[in-house]
Amino acid sequence: MLAYNVYLAGPDVFLNNAIEHGEKLKTLCLKHGLIGHFPLDNKISLSPNKKHSNALSIYNSNTKLIDMCDGLIANIEPFRGVSADPGTAFEIGYAVAKNKLVALYTSDKSFYRHRVENSRYQGDKWNVEDFDMVDNLMLLAATDNIVYESFEKAIKELAKRFIEL
């Protein structure tokens, strides 16, 4: 059986134990015959006082890592607000544009509209989309509105999809 490479997108890189967490996710990938690639696997030399240069290095390294992968699994847990991490949203779109298989997961299955209505954004000047989806339609439509409640379920289903190829 071919081993497929999967990019592990999400705000998990901001966890205090991000390296350890990434290793756990990669181990779960291996249980399903997939090779997980966590963004912090990139060996990037960051320079103090060169923040913009560092940001570009991270961007280039992560997009190259997505390019070499066959698919992407993304944690779309609301991050610092009511929606998915914007970097993760970009990575989902990038992977879709590159025709990669994509799976999404979040433990928060409440609809995006309800989260916005119950937040500090209530009453601002912007309308809120109402498609009974857990996040923005442009993220969810990429996976036919299929969102799993855990990484484990998402990786299991993504592995099945690779077998069907």
C-alpha positions as CSV (number, residue, x, y, z in Angstrom):
1,M,0.0,0.0,0.0
2,L,1.2,3.5,-0.8
3,A,1.9,5.8,2.1
4,Y,0.2,9.2,1.6
5,N,1.6,12.4,3.0
6,V,-0.8,14.6,4.9
7,Y,-0.2,18.2,6.1
8,L,-1.5,18.9,9.6
9,A,-3.0,22.4,9.5
10,G,-4.3,24.3,12.5
11,P,-3.6,26.6,15.3
12,D,-2.0,23.7,17.2
13,V,1.4,25.2,16.4
14,F,0.5,27.9,19.1
15,L,0.1,25.3,21.9
16,N,2.6,25.5,24.7
17,N,3.4,21.8,24.0
18,A,3.1,22.1,20.2
19,I,6.1,19.8,19.3
20,E,4.8,17.1,21.5
21,H,1.2,17.6,20.3
22,G,2.4,17.4,16.6
23,E,4.2,14.1,17.4
24,K,1.0,12.7,18.8
25,L,-0.9,13.7,15.7
26,K,1.8,12.2,13.4
27,T,1.6,8.9,15.4
28,L,-2.2,8.8,14.9
29,C,-1.6,9.3,11.2
30,L,0.8,6.3,11.0
31,K,-1.9,4.1,12.6
32,H,-4.0,4.8,9.5
33,G,-1.2,4.3,7.0
34,L,-0.6,8.0,6.5
35,I,2.5,10.1,7.1
36,G,1.7,13.3,8.9
37,H,3.7,16.5,8.4
38,F,3.3,19.1,11.2
39,P,4.3,22.7,10.2
40,L,6.9,22.8,13.0
41,D,8.7,19.9,11.3
42,N,10.1,22.6,9.0
43,K,13.7,23.5,10.0
44,I,13.7,27.2,9.6
45,S,16.5,29.5,10.8
46,L,14.7,32.5,12.3
47,S,16.6,35.7,12.9
48,P,16.0,38.1,15.8
49,N,14.8,41.5,14.6
50,K,13.8,40.3,11.2
51,K,10.1,39.6,11.8
52,H,9.0,40.1,8.2
53,S,11.7,38.0,6.8
54,N,10.9,35.3,9.3
55,A,7.2,35.4,8.4
56,L,8.1,35.0,4.7
57,S,10.3,32.0,5.6
58,I,7.5,30.3,7.5
59,Y,5.0,31.0,4.7
60,N,7.4,29.6,2.0
61,S,8.2,26.5,4.1
62,N,4.6,25.7,4.9
63,T,3.4,26.1,1.3
64,K,6.3,23.9,0.1
65,L,5.3,21.3,2.7
66,I,1.7,21.4,1.5
67,D,2.9,21.1,-2.1
68,M,4.7,17.8,-1.3
69,C,1.7,16.4,0.5
70,D,-1.2,14.4,-1.0
71,G,-3.8,15.9,1.4
72,L,-4.4,18.2,4.3
73,I,-6.3,17.7,7.6
74,A,-7.3,20.9,9.3
75,N,-8.2,21.8,12.8
76,I,-10.9,24.5,12.4
77,E,-11.6,24.9,16.1
78,P,-12.6,28.6,16.7
79,F,-9.3,30.4,17.4
80,R,-9.1,33.7,19.2
81,G,-12.6,34.5,18.2
82,V,-15.6,32.9,16.5
83,S,-14.0,31.3,13.5
84,A,-11.1,29.1,12.3
85,D,-7.5,30.4,12.5
86,P,-7.0,32.6,9.4
87,G,-3.7,30.9,8.6
88,T,-5.4,27.6,8.6
89,A,-8.2,28.9,6.4
90,F,-5.5,30.0,3.9
91,E,-3.9,26.6,4.0
92,I,-7.2,24.9,3.3
93,G,-7.8,27.1,0.3
94,Y,-4.3,26.6,-0.9
95,A,-4.6,22.8,-0.6
96,V,-8.0,22.8,-2.4
97,A,-6.5,24.9,-5.2
98,K,-3.7,22.3,-5.5
99,N,-6.3,19.5,-5.8
100,K,-5.3,17.9,-2.5
101,L,-7.8,15.8,-0.4
102,V,-8.9,17.8,2.6
103,A,-10.6,16.9,5.8
104,L,-11.7,19.3,8.6
105,Y,-12.4,18.8,12.3
106,T,-13.6,20.7,15.3
107,S,-15.0,19.9,18.6
108,D,-17.3,23.0,18.4
109,K,-20.2,21.9,16.3
110,S,-22.3,25.0,17.0
111,F,-23.2,27.0,13.9
112,Y,-21.1,30.0,13.0
113,R,-24.1,32.3,13.0
114,H,-24.9,31.3,16.6
115,R,-21.3,31.9,17.8
116,V,-21.3,35.4,16.2
117,E,-24.7,36.2,17.7
118,N,-23.5,35.2,21.1
119,S,-20.2,37.2,20.9
120,R,-19.1,40.8,21.2
121,Y,-19.7,41.2,17.4
122,Q,-23.5,41.1,18.0
123,G,-25.0,44.3,16.6
124,D,-22.0,45.4,14.5
125,K,-22.7,46.7,11.0
126,W,-21.9,43.3,9.2
127,N,-24.5,40.7,8.2
128,V,-23.8,37.2,9.2
129,E,-24.1,34.3,6.8
130,D,-26.6,31.7,7.7
131,F,-26.0,28.4,6.0
132,D,-26.2,26.1,9.1
133,M,-22.5,25.5,8.9
134,V,-19.9,25.4,11.7
135,D,-17.7,28.0,9.9
136,N,-17.6,30.2,6.8
137,L,-19.1,28.6,3.7
138,M,-15.9,28.9,1.7
139,L,-14.2,26.6,4.2
140,L,-17.0,24.1,4.5
141,A,-18.0,23.9,0.9
142,A,-14.5,22.6,0.1
143,T,-15.4,19.4,1.9
144,D,-19.1,19.3,1.1
145,N,-19.8,20.5,4.7
146,I,-18.3,17.4,6.2
147,V,-16.6,18.3,9.5
148,Y,-15.5,15.6,11.9
149,E,-15.6,16.1,15.7
150,S,-12.1,14.9,16.3
151,F,-8.7,14.5,14.6
152,E,-8.9,10.7,15.0
153,K,-12.2,10.5,13.1
154,A,-11.0,12.9,10.4
155,I,-7.8,11.1,9.8
156,K,-9.6,7.7,9.7
157,E,-12.0,9.0,7.1
158,L,-9.2,10.7,5.1
159,A,-7.3,7.4,5.0
160,K,-10.4,5.7,3.6
161,R,-10.6,8.3,0.9
162,F,-7.0,7.7,-0.1
163,I,-7.7,4.0,-0.4
164,E,-10.6,4.7,-2.7
165,L,-8.4,6.6,-5.2
